[in-house]
Amino acid sequence: MKAHRTNLNENQKQYLKLMYKFRFVSIPLLSMHKGISQAAVKRSLKTLEDRGYVQRRFKPSYFKQNKPASFSLNKQSIKYFKDNFTVNDSVLHTMYKNASVADSFVQQSLDIYHIYINLKKLYRETFNIFTRAETAEFEETFTSPQPNLYLNRKDPSEELPNDYMLDIFTNVQLFVIKKRVDAYIQHYESGDWDEGAYPEILLVCDDSRIEQTIQEYIENSKDNAFIEDDDLIFLTTTAKALLDSKSINTNIWSDPYNPENLINL
């Protein structure tokens, strides 16, 4: 490894901030997000890697799976963050485990980043979008853990929901999604949300089969909890539908009580 310097340019700092924000990033996703070539992204990450600021994860099996390498913060960049930025200590502390987390966790982190990019394209003028790292300061208000993404309407509406909590379930077992639905119902009933109307819940499922199963589970769970449909609203879609969506006017969200009537946000 080459001897490192501590002076980073703004572009390099931005890449590190994105790793803090999403935990794991990849060259294709950074290229898509920043609107620059993959070659340019690769050069910047190579410089950060050579200077000891990022760790790269790539396994021989990724070739067959057509998976890109992922990049994350390491001990040196964690220290750099502590010394140079205002960050959440508990979020930053989790980064020490970046080298040891499972591939499935890395892939979900990349999926969250990918969906964030598409949501930004779809709703750039409509919503502020925050990641779990950014909502960590308000953990007592949210469910535990916080949603993967939190959407807040830029121009408050009296007719439409202004807040959404969004969770992404790709490559996870069905019981994990059901447990999350239970957690939202319990959180709603606790009254811990004191910021106005309770946000609508957005669940992104792996495929339509899982989505249908979860819709039925939501309906049964709410009925068993004696929660009226309009009091706590869940909307579902699939990752494919969300990533394929090109227009803000595309109806991709489904209400479990009326699944055939697709809506938008």
C-alpha positions in Angstrom: 0.0 0.0 0.0 1.3 3.4 -0.9 1.9 6.0 1.9 -1.3 7.9 2.3 -1.9 11.6 2.6 -4.7 13.1 4.6 -5.7 15.9 2.2 -8.6 14.7 0.1 -10.3 16.6 -2.7 -14.0 17.3 -2.7 -14.8 14.5 -5.1 -13.0 11.9 -2.9 -14.8 13.2 0.2 -18.1 12.9 -1.6 -17.4 9.2 -2.4 -16.6 8.6 1.3 -19.8 10.3 2.4 -21.8 8.1 0.1 -20.2 5.1 1.7 -21.3 6.4 5.1 -24.7 7.1 3.8 -25.3 3.7 2.1 -22.6 1.6 3.8 -21.6 -0.2 0.5 -21.4 1.3 -3.0 -20.3 0.0 -6.4 -18.8 1.5 -9.5 -21.9 1.0 -11.7 -24.1 2.6 -9.0 -21.8 5.6 -8.4 -21.6 6.1 -12.1 -25.4 6.1 -12.4 -25.8 8.4 -9.4 -23.2 10.9 -10.4 -23.8 10.8 -14.1 -20.2 10.2 -15.0 -18.4 7.3 -16.7 -17.5 4.1 -14.8 -13.9 4.7 -15.8 -13.8 8.0 -14.0 -15.4 6.4 -10.9 -12.9 3.5 -11.0 -10.0 5.9 -11.0 -11.2 7.8 -8.0 -11.9 4.7 -6.0 -8.5 3.2 -7.0 -6.9 6.4 -5.6 -8.8 6.1 -2.3 -8.0 2.4 -2.1 -4.3 3.0 -2.8 -4.2 5.7 -0.1 -5.8 3.3 2.4 -9.2 5.0 2.7 -11.6 2.3 1.4 -11.8 -1.5 1.3 -12.8 -3.4 -1.7 -14.8 -6.6 -1.7 -14.6 -9.0 -4.6 -14.7 -12.8 -4.7 -13.9 -15.1 -7.7 -17.5 -16.3 -7.5 -18.7 -12.8 -8.5 -17.5 -13.4 -12.1 -20.1 -16.1 -12.6 -22.8 -14.1 -10.9 -21.9 -11.0 -12.9 -21.6 -9.0 -9.6 -19.4 -5.9 -9.3 -17.0 -5.3 -6.5 -18.3 -3.3 -3.6 -16.5 -0.6 -1.7 -16.9 0.6 1.9 -15.2 2.6 4.7 -12.3 1.0 6.6 -10.7 1.9 9.9 -8.7 4.8 8.5 -11.7 6.4 6.8 -13.8 5.9 9.9 -11.2 7.8 11.9 -11.1 10.5 9.2 -14.9 10.9 9.5 -14.6 11.2 13.3 -12.0 14.0 12.9 -13.6 15.9 10.1 -17.4 15.5 10.0 -20.4 15.6 12.3 -21.7 12.0 12.2 -23.7 9.6 14.3 -21.3 7.6 16.5 -23.5 4.5 16.6 -23.8 4.5 12.8 -20.1 5.0 12.3 -19.4 2.2 14.8 -21.2 -0.3 12.7 -18.8 0.4 9.9 -16.1 -1.5 11.7 -17.9 -4.7 10.7 -17.9 -3.9 7.0 -15.2 -6.5 6.2 -17.1 -9.3 8.0 -20.7 -8.8 7.1 -22.4 -11.4 4.8 -22.6 -11.0 1.1 -26.4 -10.9 1.4 -26.1 -7.8 3.6 -23.8 -6.2 1.0 -26.2 -7.0 -1.8 -29.2 -5.5 0.1 -27.2 -2.3 0.8 -26.5 -2.0 -3.0 -30.2 -2.7 -3.7 -31.2 0.1 -1.4 -28.7 2.4 -3.1 -30.0 1.4 -6.5 -33.6 2.1 -5.5 -32.6 5.4 -3.9 -31.1 6.5 -7.2 -34.3 5.7 -9.1 -36.5 7.3 -6.5 -34.4 10.5 -6.8 -35.0 10.5 -10.5 -38.7 9.9 -10.1 -39.4 12.3 -7.3 -36.6 14.8 -7.3 -39.0 17.7 -7.2 -41.5 16.0 -4.8 -39.6 14.3 -1.9 -36.6 14.7 0.3 -35.2 11.2 0.7 -33.2 10.2 3.7 -31.3 7.0 4.4 -31.1 5.1 7.7 -27.8 6.7 8.5 -29.4 10.1 8.2 -32.4 9.4 10.4 -30.3 7.8 13.1 -30.5 11.0 15.2 -34.3 10.5 15.5 -34.2 6.8 16.3 -36.6 7.3 19.2 -39.3 8.5 16.8 -39.0 5.7 14.2 -39.3 2.0 14.4 -36.3 0.0 15.5 -34.4 -0.3 13.3 -35.3 2.8 11.3 -36.7 2.3 7.8 -34.3 1.9 4.9 -35.5 5.2 3.4 -37.7 8.0 4.7 -39.5 10.2 2.2 -40.8 13.6 3.2 -42.8 15.8 0.8 -41.0 19.0 -0.1 -44.2 21.0 -0.4 -46.6 19.8 2.3 -50.0 18.7 1.0 -53.4 18.8 2.7 -54.7 16.0 0.4 -51.8 13.6 0.0 -49.6 11.9 2.6 -46.5 14.0 3.4 -44.3 11.2 4.9 -43.5 7.7 3.9 -41.3 5.0 5.6 -39.9 2.6 3.0 -38.3 -0.8 3.5 -36.6 -2.9 0.8 -36.8 -6.7 1.0 -34.6 -8.3 -1.6 -33.2 -11.8 -1.1 -34.7 -12.1 2.4 -36.9 -14.8 3.9 -40.6 -14.2 4.2 -40.7 -14.3 8.0 -38.4 -11.2 8.0 -40.9 -9.2 6.1 -43.8 -10.4 8.3 -41.8 -9.5 11.4 -41.3 -6.0 10.0 -45.0 -5.6 9.3 -45.6 -6.6 13.0 -43.1 -4.0 14.1 -44.8 -1.2 12.2 -48.2 -2.2 13.7 -46.7 -2.2 17.2 -45.0 1.1 16.6 -48.2 2.7 15.3 -50.1 1.4 18.4 -47.4 2.7 20.7 -48.0 6.3 19.8 -44.3 7.1 19.6 -44.8 8.9 16.3 -45.6 12.5 17.4 -44.8 14.3 14.2 -48.4 14.6 12.9 -50.2 11.9 10.8 -48.5 8.5 10.9 -46.4 8.0 7.7 -47.6 5.5 5.1 -45.5 2.4 4.9 -43.9 1.4 1.6 -42.7 -2.2 1.2 -40.6 -3.3 -1.8 -40.8 -7.1 -2.3 -38.6 -9.4 -4.3 -41.4 -10.5 -6.7 -45.1 -10.5 -7.1 -45.6 -13.8 -5.4 -44.0 -12.6 -2.2 -45.9 -9.3 -2.6 -49.2 -11.1 -2.7 -48.4 -13.1 0.4 -47.4 -10.0 2.3 -50.5 -8.2 1.2 -52.6 -11.0 2.7 -50.5 -10.9 5.9 -51.0 -7.2 6.2 -54.7 -7.4 5.8 -55.0 -10.2 8.4 -52.6 -8.5 10.9 -54.4 -5.2 10.7 -57.8 -6.9 11.1 -56.5 -8.8 14.2 -55.2 -5.6 15.7 -58.6 -3.8 15.0 -56.8 -1.1 13.0 -59.0 0.6 10.4 -57.6 0.6 6.9 -57.3 4.4 6.7 -55.5 4.7 10.0 -52.4 2.8 9.1 -51.7 2.4 5.4 -49.3 -0.1 3.8 -48.5 0.1 0.1 -46.4 -2.6 -1.7 -44.6 -3.0 -5.0 -41.8 -5.2 -6.4 -38.2 -4.2 -6.9 -38.5 -4.8 -10.6 -41.5 -2.5 -10.9 -39.8 0.3 -9.0 -36.5 0.0 -10.9 -38.3 -0.3 -14.3 -40.4 2.8 -13.5 -39.4 5.8 -15.6 -42.1 8.3 -14.8 -43.6 9.9 -11.7 -47.0 9.2 -13.2 -46.4 5.4 -13.4 -48.7 3.6 -11.0 -46.7 0.9 -9.3 -47.9 0.9 -5.7 -50.6 -1.5 -4.5 -53.0 -1.3 -1.5 -53.4 -4.7 0.1 -57.2 -4.1 0.5 -57.5 -3.2 -3.2 -54.5 -4.8 -4.9 -55.8 -4.4 -8.5 -56.0 -0.6 -8.2 -52.4 0.6 -8.7 -51.5 4.1 -7.5 -48.6 6.5 -7.4 -47.2 8.7 -4.6 
